[in-house]
C-alpha cells in the first residue's frame, strides 16, 4: 500500500501546471509557482530538489492518473477495438477539459532539455505499454493483422493522438477535440485490421 503525499505537494503541482502552461517551463520561476500555490518559496524545496523535479512529478502524477482511468475503463471493454476507442476518448476528453495540462504535456515536453525529456519519457512508458497490450490483444483475437509491428505501431498511435492534441492547441481550440475520436479510431482500425 502506498502512502499518499501531503496536500501541499498536490497544491504545488496544481499551481505549477497553471504557471507552466501560462509562462512555459523556463519562464516559470519557483517564486511564481509558490505564489500561485499560496506557499513560501522554501516550501517548494521541502517537496522538490529543483524546478525540473516539479515538472517530472507533474507528468508522473497526471499520466499516472490517466493510465489509472484507462485501466478502469478497459475492464468494461470486450475487444481490442473497443479498448483503443476508450483510450482515445479518455486521452482527448481529459486534455480538452484541462487546457493547462494539455499545454504542459504538448508544449513543454518538446522544449525541455534532453535530460528532462528522458526523465519525462519514463513517465510516459506505462501509457505506451498499455497501448502495446491492446495491440497484442487485437492480434490474439484475430482482429488485427498478425504481422503487425506492435512496437512501432504503439508509438504511431500515441504519436497520432499527441499530434491531434497539438493541432487543436495551435488552432486556438477552434474545434472540438472529442469530436475527433470517431475519425481517429476509424483511421487506426483501418490500418490495424486484417
N, CA, C and O of each residue as an XYZ file, in Angstrom:
776
protein
N       0.836     -1.180      0.000
C       0.000      0.000      0.000
C       0.887      1.252      0.000
O       1.800      1.370      0.818
N       0.620      2.164     -0.902
C       1.434      3.372     -0.978
C       0.828      4.462     -0.121
O      -0.391      4.561      0.020
N       1.696      5.276      0.446
C       1.188      6.372      1.268
C       0.921      7.572      0.381
O       1.654      7.840     -0.571
N      -0.126      8.277      0.706
C      -0.485      9.465     -0.043
C       0.424     10.611      0.335
O       0.804     10.769      1.496
N       0.767     11.406     -0.654
C       1.639     12.554     -0.400
C       0.828     13.660      0.279
O      -0.398     13.691      0.173
N       1.521     14.568      0.979
C       0.809     15.667      1.665
C       0.038     16.548      0.687
O       0.392     16.653     -0.487
N      -1.005     17.169      1.182
C      -1.863     18.026      0.363
C      -1.076     19.149     -0.307
O      -1.368     19.522     -1.444
N      -0.083     19.687      0.391
C       0.701     20.789     -0.195
C       1.447     20.345     -1.449
O       1.639     21.137     -2.372
N       1.862     19.099     -1.486
C       2.538     18.552     -2.665
C       1.615     18.698     -3.882
O       2.040     19.177     -4.933
N       0.368     18.290     -3.735
C      -0.598     18.377     -4.841
C      -0.961     19.828     -5.150
O      -1.198     20.187     -6.303
N      -1.000     20.641     -4.127
C      -1.275     22.068     -4.290
C      -0.168     22.701     -5.143
O      -0.446     23.500     -6.037
N       1.058     22.344     -4.865
C       2.199     22.867     -5.628
C       2.138     22.375     -7.079
O       2.379     23.149     -8.005
N       1.820     21.102     -7.276
C       1.729     20.574     -8.646
C       0.627     21.264     -9.438
O       0.809     21.585    -10.612
N      -0.507     21.491     -8.801
C      -1.614     22.171     -9.479
C      -1.194     23.586     -9.881
O      -1.470     24.040    -10.992
N      -0.526     24.266     -8.962
C      -0.047     25.622     -9.250
C       0.994     25.591    -10.363
O       0.975     26.437    -11.257
N       1.898     24.621    -10.312
C       2.944     24.509    -11.331
C       2.325     24.274    -12.705
O       2.771     24.848    -13.697
N       1.308     23.438    -12.761
C       0.646     23.161    -14.034
C       0.116     24.456    -14.641
O       0.287     24.702    -15.835
N      -0.521     25.274    -13.827
C      -1.087     26.544    -14.304
C       0.013     27.516    -14.718
O      -0.048     28.108    -15.795
N       1.010     27.676    -13.865
C       2.085     28.637    -14.137
C       2.890     28.219    -15.365
O       3.215     29.060    -16.204
N       3.213     26.945    -15.482
C       3.987     26.472    -16.632
C       3.172     26.586    -17.918
O       3.719     26.925    -18.967
N       1.886     26.308    -17.848
C       1.024     26.449    -19.033
C       0.988     27.900    -19.501
O       0.957     28.168    -20.702
N       0.993     28.819    -18.566
C       0.901     30.250    -18.905
C       2.239     30.857    -19.310
O       2.279     31.741    -20.166
N       3.335     30.396    -18.708
C       4.635     31.048    -18.883
C       5.706     30.180    -19.538
O       6.797     30.664    -19.841
N       5.402     28.906    -19.757
C       6.428     27.983    -20.220
C       7.308     27.578    -19.050
O       7.363     28.268    -18.032
N       7.993     26.457    -19.203
C       8.812     25.954    -18.103
C       9.916     26.936    -17.733
O      10.128     27.235    -16.558
N      10.616     27.433    -18.750
C      11.753     28.322    -18.482
C      11.321     29.674    -17.933
O      12.097     30.331    -17.239
N      10.118     30.095    -18.227
C       9.615     31.366    -17.709
C       8.869     31.226    -16.386
O       8.287     32.189    -15.889
N       8.890     30.037    -15.827
C       8.161     29.769    -14.582
C       9.138     29.632    -13.421
O       9.631     28.543    -13.127
N       9.404     30.746    -12.777
C      10.284     30.711    -11.624
C       9.587     30.009    -10.461
O       8.360     30.000    -10.363
N      10.387     29.429     -9.595
C       9.852     28.752     -8.409
C       9.007     29.736     -7.596
O       7.993     29.347     -7.018
N       9.417     31.002     -7.548
C       8.661     32.001     -6.785
C       7.258     32.191     -7.355
O       6.315     32.416     -6.595
N       7.097     32.105     -8.693
C       5.761     32.216     -9.307
C       4.894     31.018     -8.926
O       3.708     31.157     -8.626
N       5.513     29.842     -8.946
C       4.785     28.623     -8.587
C       4.366     28.689     -7.125
O       3.234     28.346     -6.783
N       5.284     29.134     -6.255
C       4.987     29.243     -4.820
C       3.851     30.234     -4.586
O       2.943     29.970     -3.798
N       3.905     31.368     -5.267
C       2.855     32.385     -5.106
C       1.501     31.823     -5.527
O       0.508     31.998     -4.821
N       1.457     31.143     -6.685
C       0.196     30.555     -7.167
C      -0.319     29.485     -6.201
O      -1.527     29.332     -6.018
N       0.611     28.749     -5.587
C       0.227     27.686     -4.645
C      -0.134     28.241     -3.264
O      -0.720     27.541     -2.438
N       0.222     29.499     -3.026
C      -0.056     30.096     -1.714
C       0.876     29.578     -0.630
O       0.491     29.447      0.532
N       2.124     29.282     -1.037
C       3.121     28.798     -0.072
C       4.385     29.647     -0.199
O       4.564     30.372     -1.178
N       5.249     29.549      0.795
C       6.536     30.239      0.746
C       7.449     29.532     -0.246
O       7.324     28.327     -0.461
N       8.367     30.280     -0.851
C       9.301     29.699     -1.816
C      10.009     28.476     -1.237
O      10.160     27.460     -1.914
N      10.437     28.580      0.007
C      11.159     27.492      0.654
C      10.346     26.219      0.801
O      10.904     25.123      0.855
N       9.036     26.360      0.864
C       8.157     25.192      0.998
C       8.286     24.282     -0.227
O       8.214     23.058     -0.116
N       8.473     24.890     -1.376
C       8.635     24.111     -2.610
C       9.779     23.110     -2.436
O       9.673     21.951     -2.835
N      10.868     23.580     -1.834
C      12.071     22.738     -1.709
C      11.934     21.658     -0.646
O      12.813     20.805     -0.523
N      10.868     21.676      0.112
C      10.593     20.565      1.028
C      10.123     19.340      0.241
O      10.269     18.205      0.695
N       9.557     19.585     -0.944
C       8.987     18.513     -1.753
C       9.780     18.221     -3.026
O       9.725     17.109     -3.551
N      10.511     19.209     -3.518
C      11.228     19.080     -4.783
C      12.625     19.674     -4.652
O      12.786     20.771     -4.116
N      13.634     18.957     -5.137
C      15.014     19.440     -5.043
C      15.271     20.619     -5.974
O      15.978     21.567     -5.633
N      14.665     20.529     -7.180
C      14.864     21.586     -8.169
C      13.604     21.711     -9.028
O      12.713     20.863     -8.976
N      13.550     22.771     -9.805
C      12.359     23.049    -10.617
C      12.046     21.905    -11.580
O      10.877     21.594    -11.808
N      13.073     21.279    -12.145
C      12.871     20.165    -13.070
C      12.096     19.024    -12.412
O      11.300     18.347    -13.061
N      12.337     18.822    -11.125
C      11.634     17.761    -10.387
C      10.134     18.031    -10.304
O       9.327     17.103    -10.242
N       9.775     19.300    -10.302
C       8.348     19.656    -10.271
C       7.689     19.197    -11.571
O       6.618     18.591    -11.554
N       8.341     19.492    -12.698
C       7.776     19.109    -13.999
C       7.706     17.588    -14.137
O       6.704     17.054    -14.614
N       8.749     16.900    -13.729
C       8.754     15.435    -13.805
C       7.637     14.864    -12.932
O       6.914     13.964    -13.358
N       7.495     15.383    -11.715
C       6.443     14.910    -10.804
C       5.060     15.204    -11.365
O       4.132     14.412    -11.201
N       4.930     16.338    -12.021
C       3.650     16.697    -12.642
C       3.283     15.663    -13.714
O       2.142     15.205    -13.769
N       4.234     15.303    -14.548
C       3.986     14.269    -15.558
C       3.670     12.930    -14.891
O       2.739     12.237    -15.301
N       4.440     12.565    -13.865
C       4.205     11.286    -13.175
C       2.795     11.214    -12.621
O       2.101     10.214    -12.806
N       2.374     12.259    -11.948
C       1.052     12.269    -11.317
C      -0.071     12.279    -12.351
O      -1.004     11.480    -12.273
N       0.026     13.191    -13.322
C      -1.059     13.339    -14.297
C      -1.159     12.125    -15.218
O      -2.258     11.644    -15.494
N      -0.022     11.631    -15.690
C      -0.064     10.457    -16.564
C      -0.419      9.207    -15.773
O      -1.052      8.293    -16.300
N      -0.008      9.166    -14.501
C      -0.415      8.055    -13.639
C      -1.929      8.021    -13.475
O      -2.542      6.955    -13.524
N      -2.530      9.195    -13.281
C      -3.995      9.294    -13.188
C      -4.646      8.840    -14.491
O      -5.645      8.121    -14.484
N      -4.067      9.267    -15.599
C      -4.610      8.923    -16.912
C      -4.561      7.409    -17.140
O      -5.543      6.816    -17.585
N      -3.439      6.798    -16.841
C      -3.307      5.346    -17.010
C      -4.286      4.623    -16.089
O      -4.854      3.599    -16.472
N      -4.489      5.143    -14.882
C      -5.482      4.571    -13.965
C      -6.883      4.617    -14.562
O      -7.646      3.657    -14.458
N      -7.213      5.747    -15.190
C      -8.529      5.864    -15.857
C      -8.653      4.868    -17.004
O      -9.692      4.232    -17.186
N      -7.575      4.745    -17.772
C      -7.590      3.796    -18.885
C      -7.871      2.390    -18.379
O      -8.749      1.697    -18.893
N      -7.124      1.980    -17.375
C      -7.250      0.607    -16.867
C      -8.654      0.347    -16.334
O      -9.216     -0.724    -16.565
N      -9.223      1.313    -15.624
C     -10.588      1.148    -15.104
C     -11.582      1.016    -16.243
O     -12.489      0.185    -16.187
N     -11.416      1.828    -17.273
C     -12.337      1.799    -18.415
C     -12.163      0.524    -19.237
O     -13.137     -0.003    -19.775
N     -10.931      0.026    -19.340
C     -10.679     -1.153    -20.156
C     -11.319     -2.403    -19.576
O     -11.542     -3.378    -20.293
N     -11.615     -2.382    -18.293
C     -12.301     -3.521    -17.683
C     -13.684     -3.727    -18.292
O     -14.228     -4.831    -18.260
N     -14.250     -2.650    -18.850
C     -15.584     -2.709    -19.449
C     -15.554     -2.929    -20.959
O     -16.601     -2.896    -21.604
N     -14.373     -3.154    -21.532
C     -14.294     -3.337    -22.978
C     -14.085     -4.817    -23.303
O     -13.327     -5.517    -22.632
N     -14.760     -5.262    -24.325
C     -14.689     -6.676    -24.704
C     -13.612     -6.935    -25.755
O     -12.981     -7.992    -25.752
N     -13.403     -5.980    -26.645
C     -12.474     -6.207    -27.758
C     -11.347     -5.177    -27.736
O     -11.422     -4.153    -27.057
N     -10.310     -5.480    -28.496
C      -9.181     -4.555    -28.610
C      -9.618     -3.256    -29.289
O      -9.140     -2.179    -28.933
N     -10.516     -3.353    -30.255
C     -11.023     -2.153    -30.928
C     -11.751     -1.232    -29.962
O     -11.581     -0.014    -30.005
N     -12.569     -1.825    -29.081
C     -13.266     -1.031    -28.061
C     -12.269     -0.403    -27.089
O     -12.446      0.734    -26.650
N     -11.224     -1.152    -26.760
C     -10.201     -0.648    -25.842
C      -9.461      0.542    -26.457
O      -9.179      1.527    -25.776
N      -9.152      0.440    -27.747
C      -8.474      1.529    -28.442
C      -9.355      2.778    -28.468
O      -8.870      3.894    -28.278
N     -10.644      2.581    -28.704
C     -11.593      3.701    -28.681
C     -11.628      4.339    -27.294
O     -11.635      5.564    -27.174
N     -11.651      3.518    -26.256
C     -11.700      4.039    -24.880
C     -10.463      4.884    -24.583
O     -10.569      5.949    -23.974
N      -9.307      4.419    -25.005
C      -8.069      5.177    -24.775
C      -8.140      6.528    -25.473
O      -7.809      7.558    -24.885
N      -8.571      6.520    -26.718
C      -8.658      7.761    -27.492
C      -9.664      8.725    -26.864
O      -9.391      9.919    -26.740
N     -10.818      8.207    -26.472
C     -11.841      9.055    -25.837
C     -11.305      9.707    -24.568
O     -11.482     10.908    -24.363
N     -10.662      8.932    -23.729
C     -10.142      9.476    -22.472
C      -9.017     10.467    -22.749
O      -8.978     11.546    -22.157
N      -8.111     10.109    -23.637
C      -6.983     10.985    -23.970
C      -7.489     12.356    -24.420
O      -7.060     13.388    -23.905
N      -8.396     12.351    -25.377
C      -8.903     13.610    -25.920
C      -9.750     14.374    -24.897
O      -9.609     15.589    -24.761
N     -10.621     13.673    -24.185
C     -11.524     14.382    -23.272
C     -10.792     14.970    -22.073
O     -11.099     16.085    -21.651
N      -9.828     14.239    -21.519
C      -9.083     14.765    -20.363
C      -8.319     16.026    -20.753
O      -8.327     17.009    -20.012
N      -7.660     16.004    -21.906
C      -6.887     17.172    -22.310
C      -7.784     18.320    -22.769
O      -7.435     19.487    -22.591
N      -8.927     18.000    -23.355
C      -9.855     19.067    -23.746
C     -10.447     19.754    -22.517
O     -10.701     20.959    -22.531
N     -10.660     18.988    -21.469
C     -11.231     19.544    -20.242
C     -10.197     20.240    -19.363
O     -10.563     21.003    -18.469
N      -8.913     19.987    -19.604
C      -7.866     20.585    -18.782
C      -6.815     21.206    -19.706
O      -5.779     20.605    -19.995
N      -7.112     22.413    -20.154
C      -6.264     23.087    -21.135
C      -4.846     23.304    -20.616
O      -3.888     23.222    -21.384
N      -4.702     23.580    -19.311
C      -3.360     23.770    -18.754
C      -2.534     22.486    -18.865
O      -1.353     22.525    -19.212
N      -3.159     21.372    -18.571
C      -2.466     20.091    -18.699
C      -2.100     19.830    -20.159
O      -1.014     19.331    -20.453
N      -3.000     20.166    -21.058
C      -2.722     19.988    -22.482
C      -1.497     20.794    -22.894
O      -0.621     20.278    -23.588
N      -1.428     22.048    -22.477
C      -0.269     22.872    -22.824
C       1.018     22.302    -22.251
O       2.038     22.250    -22.938
N       0.974     21.878    -21.008
C       2.191     21.350    -20.376
C       2.644     20.068    -21.068
O       3.825     19.916    -21.381
N       1.709     19.140    -21.310
C       2.109     17.860    -21.905
C       2.504     18.005    -23.371
O       3.376     17.275    -23.841
N       1.897     18.911    -24.090
C       2.178     19.026    -25.522
C       3.367     19.928    -25.818
O       4.171     19.625    -26.700
N       3.484     21.010    -25.104
C       4.498     22.009    -25.437
C       5.789     21.781    -24.663
O       6.872     21.773    -25.248
N       5.679     21.600    -23.371
C       6.881     21.529    -22.542
C       7.738     20.307    -22.813
O       8.963     20.380    -22.720
N       7.126     19.205    -23.142
C       7.902     18.001    -23.422
C       8.848     18.231    -24.596
O       9.948     17.680    -24.625
N       8.431     19.028    -25.546
C       9.231     19.268    -26.746
C      10.290     20.340    -26.548
O      11.285     20.367    -27.273
N      10.090     21.221    -25.579
C      11.009     22.340    -25.406
C      12.020     22.124    -24.286
O      12.927     22.938    -24.110
N      11.883     21.068    -23.545
C      12.768     20.820    -22.417
C      14.103     20.254    -22.889
O      14.248     19.844    -24.040
N      15.061     20.241    -21.990
C      16.379     19.688    -22.297
C      16.264     18.188    -22.542
O      15.276     17.563    -22.157
N      17.277     17.618    -23.183
C      17.282     16.190    -23.481
C      17.171     15.366    -22.196
O      16.434     14.381    -22.146
N      17.899     15.770    -21.170
C      17.870     15.049    -19.894
C      16.466     15.059    -19.290
O      15.984     14.040    -18.796
N      15.826     16.207    -19.336
C      14.466     16.335    -18.797
C      13.479     15.537    -19.649
O      12.583     14.889    -19.108
N      13.632     15.575    -20.965
C      12.746     14.806    -21.851
C      12.875     13.310    -21.579
O      11.882     12.584    -21.612
N      14.099     12.848    -21.309
C      14.306     11.432    -20.998
C      13.592     11.058    -19.700
O      12.956     10.007    -19.620
N      13.697     11.911    -18.691
C      13.040     11.639    -17.412
C      11.524     11.617    -17.574
O      10.841     10.761    -17.012
N      11.014     12.558    -18.342
C       9.572     12.603    -18.592
C       9.155     11.397    -19.432
O       8.072     10.844    -19.238
N      10.018     10.991    -20.364
C       9.739      9.823    -21.191
C       9.485      8.571    -20.357
O       8.671      7.728    -20.733
N      10.172      8.451    -19.242
C       9.951      7.308    -18.351
C       8.543      7.324    -17.773
O       7.962      6.271    -17.512
N       7.992      8.527    -17.571
C       6.634      8.617    -17.031
C       5.587      8.257    -18.079
O       4.467      7.876    -17.737
N       5.951      8.377    -19.364
C       5.035      8.056    -20.463
C       5.026      6.543    -20.739
O       4.076      6.022    -21.324
N       6.073      5.853    -20.321
C       6.234      4.431    -20.635
C       5.008      3.567    -20.285
O       4.600      2.760    -21.120
N       4.400      3.700    -19.086
C       3.232      2.840    -18.795
C       2.078      3.043    -19.789
O       1.342      2.102    -20.086
N       1.924      4.255    -20.294
C       0.885      4.552    -21.276
C       1.194      3.809    -22.581
O       0.315      3.173    -23.163
N       2.437      3.894    -23.030
C       2.855      3.214    -24.255
C       2.688      1.703    -24.097
O       2.242      1.022    -25.021
N       3.046      1.186    -22.926
C       2.916     -0.255    -22.680
C       1.450     -0.690    -22.704
O       1.138     -1.791    -23.157
N       0.565      0.156    -22.226
C      -0.864     -0.153    -22.256
C      -1.367     -0.247    -23.697
O      -2.126     -1.156    -24.031
N      -0.951      0.679    -24.539
C      -1.316      0.622    -25.956
C      -0.775     -0.670    -26.575
O      -1.462     -1.324    -27.360
N       0.453     -1.028    -26.218
C       1.054     -2.265    -26.731
C       0.221     -3.485    -26.338
O       0.007     -4.380    -27.156
N      -0.245     -3.524    -25.102
C      -1.064     -4.651    -24.637
C      -2.368     -4.747    -25.426
O      -2.836     -5.844    -25.730
N      -2.945     -3.608    -25.750
C      -4.183     -3.601    -26.542
C      -3.906     -4.147    -27.945
O      -4.687     -4.936    -28.476
N      -2.814     -3.730    -28.526
C      -2.456     -4.205    -29.864
C      -2.215     -5.710    -29.853
O      -2.667     -6.422    -30.749
N      -1.504     -6.192    -28.841
C      -1.253     -7.635    -28.736
C      -2.563     -8.408    -28.571
O      -2.721     -9.499    -29.120
N      -3.494     -7.838    -27.815
C      -4.802     -8.475    -27.637
C      -5.528     -8.553    -28.983
O      -6.129     -9.576    -29.310
N      -5.469     -7.472    -29.756
C      -6.114     -7.452    -31.066
C      -5.540     -8.487    -32.012
O      -6.269     -9.092    -32.798
N      -4.228     -8.691    -31.937
C      -3.584     -9.716    -32.771
C      -4.047    -11.102    -32.308
O      -4.378    -11.954    -33.133
N      -4.069    -11.325    -30.982
C      -4.517    -12.626    -30.453
C      -5.967    -12.910    -30.825
O      -6.324    -14.049    -31.124
N      -6.806    -11.867    -30.807
C      -8.223    -12.018    -31.148
C      -8.427    -12.284    -32.641
O      -9.486    -12.757    -33.054
N      -7.422    -11.983    -33.430
C      -7.567    -12.105    -34.876
C      -8.198    -10.875    -35.494
O      -8.507    -10.868    -36.685
N      -8.396     -9.821    -34.691
C      -8.989     -8.588    -35.198
C      -7.954     -7.715    -35.898
O      -8.287     -6.979    -36.826
N      -6.697     -7.795    -35.457
C      -5.620     -7.009    -36.048
C      -4.689     -7.952    -36.811
O      -4.610     -9.142    -36.506
N      -4.000     -7.418    -37.788
C      -3.086     -8.193    -38.611
C      -2.074     -8.952    -37.762
O      -1.541     -8.412    -36.793
N      -1.814    -10.184    -38.121
C      -0.860    -10.973    -37.335
C       0.590    -10.599    -37.618
O       1.488    -11.001    -36.878
N       0.829     -9.831    -38.685
C       2.185     -9.367    -38.973
C       2.408     -7.932    -38.487
O       3.353     -7.268    -38.911
N       1.533     -7.462    -37.598
C       1.607     -6.098    -37.077
C       2.889     -5.902    -36.281
O       3.215     -6.707    -35.409
N       3.608     -4.843    -36.580
C       4.789     -4.481    -35.797
C       4.283     -3.703    -34.578
O       4.118     -2.484    -34.624
N       4.044     -4.429    -33.501
C       3.413     -3.863    -32.305
C       4.260     -2.752    -31.695
O       3.724     -1.729    -31.268
N       5.573     -2.944    -31.651
C       6.466     -1.943    -31.043
C       6.406     -0.614    -31.795
O       6.357      0.449    -31.177
N       6.410     -0.672    -33.112
C       6.311      0.552    -33.908
C       4.905      1.137    -33.823
O       4.744      2.345    -33.647
N       3.895      0.293    -33.945
C       2.510      0.755    -34.001
C       2.080      1.448    -32.713
O       1.312      2.409    -32.759
N       2.557      0.982    -31.577
C       2.189      1.633    -30.305
C       2.648      3.085    -30.305
O       1.944      3.959    -29.799
N       3.825      3.349    -30.871
C       4.324      4.726    -30.938
C       3.558      5.546    -31.972
O       3.318      6.737    -31.774
N       3.177      4.904    -33.072
C       2.408      5.617    -34.099
C       1.042      6.041    -33.560
O       0.576      7.145    -33.843
N       0.407      5.174    -32.794
C      -0.906      5.503    -32.225
C      -0.770      6.634    -31.213
O      -1.519      7.610    -31.256
N       0.187      6.496    -30.307
C       0.403      7.552    -29.317
C       0.739      8.865    -30.023
O       0.197      9.918    -29.686
N       1.639      8.791    -31.006
C       2.054      9.992    -31.730
C       0.928     10.659    -32.495
O       0.865     11.885    -32.574
N       0.032      9.849    -33.062
C      -1.099     10.420    -33.799
C      -2.037     11.180    -32.860
O      -2.484     12.282    -33.178
N      -2.329     10.588    -31.709
C      -3.192     11.286    -30.747
C      -2.500     12.538    -30.225
O      -3.131     13.582    -30.056
N      -1.216     12.429    -29.975
C      -0.413     13.547    -29.499
C      -0.451     14.700    -30.508
O      -0.621     15.861    -30.134
N      -0.291     14.367    -31.770
C      -0.306     15.399    -32.813
C      -1.687     16.026    -32.963
O      -1.793     17.227    -33.213
N      -2.748     15.231    -32.813
C      -4.108     15.780    -32.882
C      -4.319     16.812    -31.779
O      -4.927     17.858    -32.009
N      -3.817     16.519    -30.587
C      -3.951     17.467    -29.471
C      -3.123     18.715    -29.746
O      -3.584     19.829    -29.496
N      -1.911     18.542    -30.255
C      -1.066     19.705    -30.578
C      -1.738     20.598    -31.619
O      -1.727     21.822    -31.486
N      -2.316     19.999    -32.646
C      -3.008     20.778    -33.687
C      -4.191     21.533    -33.109
O      -4.456     22.676    -33.479
N      -4.896     20.880    -32.198
C      -6.039     21.517    -31.530
C      -5.579     22.728    -30.728
O      -6.223     23.777    -30.764
N      -4.469     22.590    -30.002
C      -3.941     23.719    -29.227
C      -3.488     24.856    -30.138
O      -3.805     26.021    -29.897
N      -2.740     24.505    -31.192
C      -2.212     25.516    -32.104
C      -3.340     26.270    -32.798
O      -3.210     27.458    -33.091
N      -4.452     25.576    -33.061
C      -5.593     26.227    -33.728
C      -6.331     27.184    -32.794
O      -7.218     27.917    -33.232
N      -5.973     27.181    -31.524
C      -6.700     28.000    -30.553
C      -7.974     27.319    -30.104
O      -8.938     27.980    -29.717
N      -7.980     25.993    -30.154
C      -9.129     25.168    -29.771
C     -10.367     25.540    -30.578
O     -11.462     25.666    -30.029
N     -10.184     25.713    -31.886
C     -11.283     26.127    -32.761
C     -12.214     24.985    -33.132
O     -13.223     25.200    -33.803
N     -11.886     23.783    -32.705
C     -12.760     22.638    -32.968
C     -12.781     21.779    -31.725
O     -11.934     21.919    -30.843
N     -13.744     20.898    -31.662
C     -13.858     20.001    -30.515
C     -12.891     18.842    -30.689
O     -12.917     18.137    -31.698
N     -12.056     18.662    -29.710
C     -11.104     17.554    -29.751
C     -11.832     16.219    -29.621
O     -11.519     15.262    -30.329
N     -12.796     16.164    -28.722
C     -13.517     14.902    -28.523
C     -14.345     14.518    -29.748
O     -14.654     13.343    -29.944
N     -14.701     15.496    -30.567
C     -15.446     15.189    -31.796
C     -14.555     14.483    -32.823
O     -15.050     13.988    -33.836
N     -13.249     14.435    -32.566
C     -12.310     13.790    -33.481
C     -12.095     12.308    -33.162
O     -11.380     11.617    -33.888
N     -12.708     11.818    -32.085
C     -12.483     10.432    -31.663
C     -12.872      9.443    -32.752
O     -12.078      8.568    -33.097
N     -14.079      9.565    -33.300
C     -14.551      8.593    -34.305
C     -13.606      8.494    -35.494
O     -13.245      7.395    -35.916
N     -13.206      9.642    -36.033
C     -12.319      9.642    -37.202
C     -10.945      9.086    -36.851
O     -10.331      8.374    -37.646
N     -10.471      9.413    -35.664
C      -9.161      8.920    -35.232
C      -9.179      7.400    -35.107
O      -8.293      6.720    -35.626
N     -10.184      6.869    -34.419
C     -10.270      5.427    -34.208
C     -10.500      4.710    -35.535
O      -9.928      3.647    -35.775
N     -11.326      5.282    -36.387
C     -11.559      4.690    -37.712
C     -10.239      4.582    -38.480
O      -9.969      3.564    -39.118
N      -9.425      5.627    -38.414
C      -8.119      5.618    -39.074
C      -7.215      4.524    -38.498
O      -6.577      3.779    -39.242
N      -7.170      4.438    -37.158
C      -6.356      3.395    -36.520
C      -6.807      2.009    -36.937
O      -5.993      1.179    -37.344
N      -8.103      1.759    -36.836
C      -8.611      0.413    -37.112
C      -8.422      0.022    -38.579
O      -8.175     -1.143    -38.890
N      -8.537      0.993    -39.466
C      -8.320      0.708    -40.890
C      -6.903      0.176    -41.128
O      -6.705     -0.742    -41.924
N      -5.938      0.749    -40.444
C      -4.556      0.307    -40.598
C      -4.208     -0.958    -39.838
O      -3.233     -1.636    -40.162
N      -5.002     -1.276    -38.830
C      -4.691     -2.428    -37.970
C      -5.355     -3.714    -38.403
O      -4.838     -4.799    -38.138
N      -6.498     -3.609    -39.070
C      -7.285     -4.812    -39.384
C      -6.633     -5.643    -40.469
O      -5.818     -5.170    -41.262
N      -7.029     -6.894    -40.466
C      -6.526     -7.871    -41.437
C      -6.891     -7.444    -42.844
O      -6.556     -8.136    -43.806
